[in-house]
Amino acid sequence: MNLPLGYRYSAAYAGIRQMERDDVALIVSGVPASGAAVFTQNRVQAAPVKLCRQHLRVSRGQVGAILVNAGNANCATSTGDRVALAACRAVSKHLRLPVAQVLVASTGVIGVELDFNLIEKALPRLAAGLAEDRFGEVARAIMTTDCVPKEAFGEVKLRRGVVRFAGMTKGSGMIHPRMATTLGFVLTDANVPAVKLRPILKRAVERSYNRISVDGDTSTNDTVVLLANGCSGVRADPGEFGAFEEGVTTVMETLARQIARDGEGARKLITIDISGAPNDDAAGQIARAIANSPLVKTAIAGSDPNWGRILSAAGNAGVPFEPAKVDIVMQGTTVCRSGLAAPFSESDLKSRLDQPECSVELTIRGKRNGRARFWTCDLTEDYIRINASYRT
């Protein structure tokens, strides 16, 4: 793990969670970083989401710190806007930053008032605890129903030197692609202006966070932030932005797969590949329909090679195609050819579907080249158990 230069991290327990576990965290750049973010498309948006949009506009994409809390979404409450702004002001005072250079993100239960006093009391400990080697502690502090922390790292060699990437994310339920999914923070020490980061992040999100689904629900708090502080001293040349973008995207794809693998109650990661669709968007639409089908997800949970559910889900995607030209492959075994059952050993395939990673490939034969890859997870009885008692 080779972390980007110029960032410090801290985590602490403020008392927001019912159990004593770190629930507030800080990510701080030694110098103001260029920043870009994407947010939920849910019409109900948490106070931190609205404030972050405003701060990024006012600061023109300059970010000095990100404050995150877990255990409370700060959404659909009477004090949400005031608490979010007060938190940013408190961080700006401790770190001597302009208020607009502070972003805030929250995750947890919706509709419960967030007590700012808890955050205010924890901030001195958070600020005093800032260190370069506490990245992992922040990744753990932002977890809610996650079973494991989610981290990814990478490097890209540019003409002037090496730039480093580090990403962390959280998410296990309420996962469905709508511009962003869950909370995610990707940091790099490359020198890249904010105006360049925005389109790079948008495309990277489309290839990663927008290609996962756990349960078809989109949170009110979804936020993904990309920061570039230039502390490596390496500035990307115009011709190197493609390599830089690939570095960002690789980290974000790794994080996205970890979210799907850790879906609430999940036992299997499912990779869905579509080819032969009218275009890439159409392929993504088909993949998304399959990924969100409870019938497909429960069949794979039970290691049942029920390919008819996959074909049916594809047909419900709203994309025109000829069923008689569809081939379906599960775990490397052809189960459907030309829209009809293909001969295969059910017992053998059932055994292979018991594996922790499963693949589904759907090909529409013809001259179209639309392709998409999507990640989801199986749907088990544990998903119901977790969400039936989430608030209690």
Backbone torsions as a table, in degrees:
resi	resn	phi	psi	omega
1	MET	NA	114.1	179.9
2	ASN	-116.7	95.5	-172.4
3	LEU	-72.0	150.4	174.6
4	PRO	-59.6	147.2	-179.8
5	LEU	-74.5	150.5	168.4
6	GLY	88.9	7.6	178.6
7	TYR	-115.0	146.9	173.6
8	ARG	-128.8	156.9	-171.7
9	TYR	-139.1	153.4	177.5
10	SER	-157.2	151.3	177.8
11	ALA	-145.2	151.6	-179.0
12	ALA	-157.9	166.8	175.0
13	TYR	-99.5	120.9	-178.4
14	ALA	-103.3	-13.5	-177.6
15	GLY	97.7	11.6	177.9
16	ILE	-74.6	-41.6	175.6
17	ARG	-74.8	155.4	174.4
18	GLN	-72.4	-36.7	177.6
19	MET	-92.0	151.8	-177.9
20	GLU	-79.3	93.3	179.8
21	ARG	-149.7	141.5	-177.5
22	ASP	-46.0	130.9	-177.3
23	ASP	-135.3	2.4	171.7
24	VAL	-131.7	147.3	-177.2
25	ALA	-149.5	153.3	177.6
26	LEU	-126.8	137.5	168.6
27	ILE	-119.9	122.9	-174.3
28	VAL	-128.2	133.6	174.2
29	SER	-97.7	136.2	-178.6
30	GLY	-61.9	-28.8	173.1
31	VAL	-129.7	152.1	178.8
32	PRO	-53.6	129.3	-177.5
33	ALA	-98.0	152.2	167.0
34	SER	-69.1	138.2	-176.5
35	GLY	-137.6	151.3	174.0
36	ALA	-145.9	154.3	-178.8
37	ALA	-151.2	154.9	169.5
38	VAL	-125.7	151.7	-171.4
39	PHE	-133.7	169.6	179.5
40	THR	-56.2	150.7	173.5
41	GLN	-101.0	3.0	175.2
42	ASN	-60.1	137.2	179.6
43	ARG	-68.4	-25.0	173.3
44	VAL	-91.3	113.1	-175.5
45	GLN	-122.2	135.0	-179.4
46	ALA	-67.5	156.7	-179.5
47	ALA	-55.7	-41.9	179.1
48	PRO	-61.3	-35.6	179.0
49	VAL	-62.1	-48.3	-179.3
50	LYS	-64.2	-39.7	-178.7
51	LEU	-70.3	-37.9	178.9
52	CYS	-63.0	-41.4	176.8
53	ARG	-56.9	-46.1	-178.2
54	GLN	-64.8	-44.4	-177.7
55	HIS	-65.4	-38.5	178.5
56	LEU	-65.6	-34.2	176.2
57	ARG	-68.5	-47.8	-176.8
58	VAL	-64.6	-42.1	-176.8
59	SER	-83.3	-4.6	-175.7
60	ARG	55.9	42.5	174.1
61	GLY	80.7	19.3	176.7
62	GLN	-99.2	128.1	-176.0
63	VAL	-131.5	129.5	177.5
64	GLY	-106.9	-26.7	-176.7
65	ALA	-156.9	152.9	174.1
66	ILE	-127.8	123.5	175.7
67	LEU	-104.1	128.5	-178.7
68	VAL	-125.2	138.8	171.4
69	ASN	-127.6	147.3	176.5
70	ALA	-118.5	154.0	179.0
71	GLY	103.3	-14.7	179.2
72	ASN	-153.6	127.2	-175.4
73	ALA	-79.8	-12.1	-174.8
74	ASN	49.2	50.2	-176.9
75	CYS	-136.3	142.5	178.4
76	ALA	59.2	44.9	176.4
77	THR	-128.9	162.4	-177.9
78	SER	-76.6	-19.5	-175.6
79	THR	-111.8	6.2	-171.6
80	GLY	-54.5	-50.0	-177.6
81	ASP	-62.8	-41.7	-179.1
82	ARG	-66.0	-40.2	-179.3
83	VAL	-66.2	-44.1	-179.8
84	ALA	-60.9	-45.5	-179.8
85	LEU	-67.8	-41.7	179.0
86	ALA	-61.9	-38.3	178.3
87	ALA	-63.6	-43.9	178.4
88	CYS	-63.6	-41.3	178.8
89	ARG	-63.9	-39.5	179.9
90	ALA	-65.7	-41.9	177.6
91	VAL	-64.6	-42.9	-179.9
92	SER	-60.7	-36.1	179.4
93	LYS	-68.5	-45.1	-179.0
94	HIS	-66.4	-36.3	-174.3
95	LEU	-102.8	-1.0	-180.0
96	ARG	56.2	53.2	178.7
97	LEU	-118.8	151.9	169.2
98	PRO	-59.7	142.0	-177.4
99	VAL	-56.6	-39.3	-177.0
100	ALA	-68.3	-13.6	177.5
101	GLN	-90.9	8.1	177.2
102	VAL	-109.6	127.0	174.2
103	LEU	-106.0	153.8	-179.9
104	VAL	-134.4	142.0	179.1
105	ALA	-139.5	143.9	-178.9
106	SER	-133.6	152.1	176.3
107	THR	-149.8	141.3	-179.3
108	GLY	146.3	-149.3	-175.0
109	VAL	-73.6	136.2	177.3
110	ILE	-87.7	143.0	171.7
111	GLY	88.3	10.0	177.6
112	VAL	-114.7	128.2	-178.2
113	GLU	-59.8	134.2	177.6
114	LEU	-94.3	123.5	-177.8
115	ASP	-80.9	108.0	-179.5
116	PHE	-62.1	-29.5	-178.8
117	ASN	-58.5	-33.6	178.9
118	LEU	-65.0	-42.6	178.3
119	ILE	-67.2	-44.1	-178.0
120	GLU	-59.5	-41.7	-179.8
121	LYS	-69.1	-29.0	-177.7
122	ALA	-83.3	-20.6	-173.6
123	LEU	-59.8	-42.2	177.8
124	PRO	-57.7	-40.4	177.8
125	ARG	-67.8	-39.1	178.3
126	LEU	-61.6	-48.9	-177.7
127	ALA	-64.2	-42.1	-179.1
128	ALA	-68.0	-26.4	-176.9
129	GLY	-89.4	1.4	-178.0
130	LEU	-58.9	129.3	179.9
131	ALA	-153.9	157.0	-177.5
132	GLU	-71.9	-19.7	-172.4
133	ASP	-105.9	21.1	-177.8
134	ARG	-109.6	22.9	179.2
135	PHE	-55.3	-48.6	-177.5
136	GLY	-63.4	-32.8	179.0
137	GLU	-66.6	-37.1	176.6
138	VAL	-66.5	-42.7	179.2
139	ALA	-59.0	-35.0	178.1
140	ARG	-77.3	-35.2	-176.4
141	ALA	-66.5	-28.3	-175.9
142	ILE	-86.8	-1.1	-179.3
143	MET	-70.3	147.2	170.2
144	THR	-117.7	-93.9	177.7
145	THR	-87.1	3.9	177.2
146	ASP	-56.0	142.3	174.4
147	CYS	-86.9	-28.2	-177.4
148	VAL	-139.7	151.4	172.2
149	PRO	-70.3	154.4	-175.6
150	LYS	-123.8	117.6	-176.6
151	GLU	-136.4	154.0	175.7
152	ALA	-152.0	148.6	-175.9
153	PHE	-140.5	157.9	178.5
154	GLY	-168.6	170.1	177.2
155	GLU	-141.1	150.6	173.9
156	VAL	-135.2	132.1	178.0
157	LYS	-91.5	117.4	175.7
158	LEU	-105.8	175.8	-175.3
159	ARG	-59.7	-38.2	-176.4
160	ARG	-89.3	-4.6	179.4
161	GLY	146.9	-172.6	-176.5
162	VAL	-93.0	136.9	172.3
163	VAL	-115.8	145.5	-174.9
164	ARG	-110.6	152.5	178.3
165	PHE	-129.6	143.0	172.2
166	ALA	-143.2	136.1	179.8
167	GLY	-134.1	145.9	172.3
168	MET	-134.7	152.8	179.7
169	THR	-153.2	164.6	172.9
170	LYS	-137.0	152.8	178.2
171	GLY	154.4	137.5	179.8
172	SER	-149.6	-31.5	175.7
173	GLY	-135.1	172.8	-171.4
174	MET	52.3	50.2	-175.9
175	ILE	-115.8	111.8	175.5
176	HIS	-158.6	137.9	-171.5
177	PRO	-74.2	115.0	171.7
178	ARG	-143.9	74.4	-178.5
179	MET	78.0	-41.5	174.0
180	ALA	-147.4	168.7	175.0
181	THR	-145.1	126.0	177.6
182	THR	64.9	-158.0	174.0
183	LEU	-106.8	136.2	177.7
184	GLY	-147.2	139.7	-179.1
185	PHE	-133.9	119.1	-179.3
186	VAL	-117.6	126.9	-174.2
187	LEU	-121.1	142.3	174.4
188	THR	-142.5	153.9	177.4
189	ASP	-99.7	14.2	175.8
190	ALA	-73.1	155.7	175.6
191	ASN	-95.8	99.6	-178.6
192	VAL	-136.1	126.6	-179.3
193	PRO	-68.4	154.0	-177.5
194	ALA	-58.3	-35.9	-177.8
195	VAL	-63.5	-27.4	177.2
196	LYS	-83.8	-30.3	-177.1
197	LEU	-66.9	-35.9	-173.2
198	ARG	-59.0	-54.2	179.4
199	PRO	-66.9	-31.5	177.8
200	ILE	-63.6	-46.1	179.7
201	LEU	-63.5	-42.7	-178.3
202	LYS	-60.4	-43.5	179.5
203	ARG	-69.8	-38.5	179.7
204	ALA	-65.5	-39.1	177.1
205	VAL	-62.4	-39.9	-179.1
206	GLU	-62.3	-32.9	-178.5
207	ARG	-89.2	-5.7	-173.9
208	SER	-131.9	-81.4	-176.5
209	TYR	-63.3	-28.3	178.5
210	ASN	-85.4	8.2	179.1
211	ARG	-119.8	26.6	177.4
212	ILE	-130.9	153.1	174.5
213	SER	-155.4	137.3	174.1
214	VAL	-107.9	-48.3	-172.9
215	ASP	-139.7	5.5	177.8
216	GLY	80.1	5.6	178.9
217	ASP	-103.7	139.1	177.9
218	THR	-108.5	125.9	-177.0
219	SER	-69.3	162.6	174.8
220	THR	-82.3	-8.6	-170.8
221	ASN	-118.2	2.1	-173.4
222	ASP	-50.9	125.8	-178.5
223	THR	-148.5	129.9	171.6
224	VAL	-127.1	124.5	-175.9
225	VAL	-117.9	137.9	174.7
226	LEU	-119.8	125.0	179.1
227	LEU	-119.7	141.5	175.4
228	ALA	-135.0	111.2	-172.8
229	ASN	-100.4	-7.0	176.4
230	GLY	72.6	8.8	-174.7
231	CYS	-70.3	-11.8	173.7
232	SER	-74.7	-17.2	-174.3
233	GLY	76.7	7.8	-176.7
234	VAL	-104.6	117.5	177.0
235	ARG	-102.0	131.7	179.9
236	ALA	-74.5	129.6	173.1
237	ASP	-72.5	159.7	179.2
238	PRO	-52.1	-37.2	-179.2
239	GLY	-77.8	-5.3	-176.9
240	GLU	-103.4	-1.7	-178.6
241	PHE	-64.0	-27.9	177.0
242	GLY	-64.4	-43.2	178.3
243	ALA	-67.0	-40.1	177.2
244	PHE	-61.8	-45.8	179.7
245	GLU	-61.5	-38.2	179.1
246	GLU	-64.8	-36.1	176.6
247	GLY	-64.0	-43.8	176.9
248	VAL	-61.4	-47.5	-175.7
249	THR	-64.4	-40.2	179.5
250	THR	-60.8	-44.3	177.9
251	VAL	-62.5	-43.2	-176.7
252	MET	-71.3	-33.6	175.2
253	GLU	-64.9	-40.1	178.4
254	THR	-62.5	-43.5	177.8
255	LEU	-63.8	-42.8	-178.6
256	ALA	-61.7	-43.2	178.1
257	ARG	-62.2	-37.2	179.3
258	GLN	-64.4	-37.0	177.3
259	ILE	-62.9	-47.8	-179.2
260	ALA	-63.6	-39.1	179.6
261	ARG	-64.1	-32.6	-175.8
262	ASP	-98.0	19.3	178.9
263	GLY	-52.7	146.0	-175.2
264	GLU	-54.8	121.1	179.6
265	GLY	76.4	1.8	-172.8
266	ALA	-74.6	146.7	173.1
267	ARG	-117.7	-12.9	-174.9
268	LYS	-138.1	139.0	169.7
269	LEU	-91.0	130.4	-178.5
270	ILE	-115.6	124.4	175.3
271	THR	-105.4	125.1	-178.0
272	ILE	-113.2	124.0	177.8
273	ASP	-117.5	127.6	178.1
274	ILE	-116.2	136.9	175.3
275	SER	-142.7	154.5	178.8
276	GLY	85.8	11.1	178.0
277	ALA	-77.3	164.7	-179.8
278	PRO	-55.3	-33.7	176.8
279	ASN	-162.5	176.8	-176.5
280	ASP	-64.6	-37.6	179.0
281	ASP	-63.5	-41.2	178.3
282	ALA	-64.9	-39.3	177.8
283	ALA	-62.5	-41.9	177.6
284	GLY	-63.1	-36.1	179.3
285	GLN	-64.7	-41.1	178.5
286	ILE	-67.3	-45.6	-179.5
287	ALA	-59.7	-41.8	-178.9
288	ARG	-64.4	-39.9	179.5
289	ALA	-63.2	-40.5	178.4
290	ILE	-68.0	-43.8	-177.4
291	ALA	-64.2	-30.2	-177.0
292	ASN	-93.8	0.4	-178.3
293	SER	-77.7	115.3	176.7
294	PRO	-59.6	-31.9	-180.0
295	LEU	-68.2	-40.7	176.7
296	VAL	-65.8	-46.1	-175.2
297	LYS	-66.6	-37.2	177.8
298	THR	-74.1	-33.8	176.4
299	ALA	-61.2	-44.5	-180.0
300	ILE	-69.7	-33.5	174.7
301	ALA	-58.1	-37.6	179.5
302	GLY	-92.3	10.2	-179.2
303	SER	55.1	36.3	-180.0
304	ASP	-97.8	114.8	-179.1
305	PRO	-76.1	57.8	-176.2
306	ASN	-86.5	79.4	-173.8
307	TRP	-67.7	-21.0	178.7
308	GLY	-61.0	-32.8	177.3
309	ARG	-67.1	-35.0	178.8
310	ILE	-67.6	-45.9	179.4
311	LEU	-62.9	-42.3	179.9
312	SER	-63.4	-43.3	179.0
313	ALA	-62.4	-41.1	178.0
314	ALA	-61.6	-39.6	179.9
315	GLY	-67.8	-19.6	178.0
316	ASN	-90.8	4.2	-174.6
317	ALA	-78.5	-12.6	-178.5
318	GLY	83.5	15.6	179.4
319	VAL	-109.3	126.4	179.2
320	PRO	-71.5	129.3	173.3
321	PHE	-157.8	163.3	-179.0
322	GLU	-95.0	111.8	-177.7
323	PRO	-55.2	-30.8	-178.3
324	ALA	-70.0	-5.3	178.4
325	LYS	-108.4	12.6	-175.1
326	VAL	-97.1	131.3	170.4
327	ASP	-115.9	140.8	178.4
328	ILE	-127.6	132.6	179.0
329	VAL	-123.1	129.6	175.8
330	MET	-119.3	125.8	179.7
331	GLN	51.5	38.7	177.8
332	GLY	81.6	0.6	-179.2
333	THR	-108.7	127.2	177.4
334	THR	-73.5	119.5	-178.4
335	VAL	-111.0	-17.4	179.4
336	CYS	-140.9	129.1	177.3
337	ARG	-131.1	126.5	-179.3
338	SER	57.0	37.0	176.3
339	GLY	78.0	6.1	-178.5
340	LEU	-126.2	164.2	-179.5
341	ALA	-62.3	135.7	173.9
342	ALA	-105.1	148.1	-179.6
343	PRO	-69.6	131.9	175.3
344	PHE	-157.7	162.0	178.9
345	SER	-83.9	110.2	-176.9
346	GLU	-65.0	-40.0	-178.9
347	SER	-65.4	-38.7	179.7
348	ASP	-67.2	-44.7	-178.9
349	LEU	-68.9	-37.1	177.9
350	LYS	-59.7	-40.0	178.6
351	SER	-63.5	-41.2	-179.8
352	ARG	-71.6	-27.1	176.6
353	LEU	-74.4	-8.6	174.8
354	ASP	-75.2	-10.9	-177.0
355	GLN	-69.1	156.9	-177.8
356	PRO	-71.7	-14.3	175.6
357	GLU	-125.9	129.6	-176.8
358	CYS	-126.1	146.7	-179.9
359	SER	-122.0	142.4	175.3
360	VAL	-129.8	124.6	177.9
361	GLU	-121.4	127.2	176.7
362	LEU	-122.3	121.7	-178.7
363	THR	-118.1	130.3	173.1
364	ILE	-102.1	109.1	-176.4
365	ARG	-69.8	140.2	-179.3
366	GLY	149.9	-157.3	-174.2
367	LYS	-100.2	2.0	-179.0
368	ARG	-83.2	150.5	-173.1
369	ASN	-120.2	10.6	-178.2
370	GLY	-63.8	131.1	-177.4
371	ARG	-133.4	153.0	174.9
372	ALA	-160.4	148.1	172.8
373	ARG	-122.2	138.7	-175.2
374	PHE	-139.7	148.0	178.0
375	TRP	-121.2	138.1	174.2
376	THR	-147.0	-167.8	-180.0
377	CYS	-140.8	168.9	178.1
378	ASP	-75.9	164.0	-178.8
379	LEU	-114.1	116.7	-175.2
380	THR	-119.0	172.2	177.2
381	GLU	-62.2	-23.8	179.9
382	ASP	-67.9	-26.9	176.6
383	TYR	-61.8	-42.6	178.6
384	ILE	-65.0	-43.3	-178.8
385	ARG	-60.7	-45.5	-178.4
386	ILE	-63.6	-46.0	-173.7
387	ASN	-82.9	-19.1	176.8
388	ALA	-73.1	-19.4	-177.5
389	SER	-125.3	23.1	-173.4
390	TYR	-59.2	-42.0	-177.0
391	ARG	-85.0	-13.1	-175.7
392	THR	-113.5	NA	NA
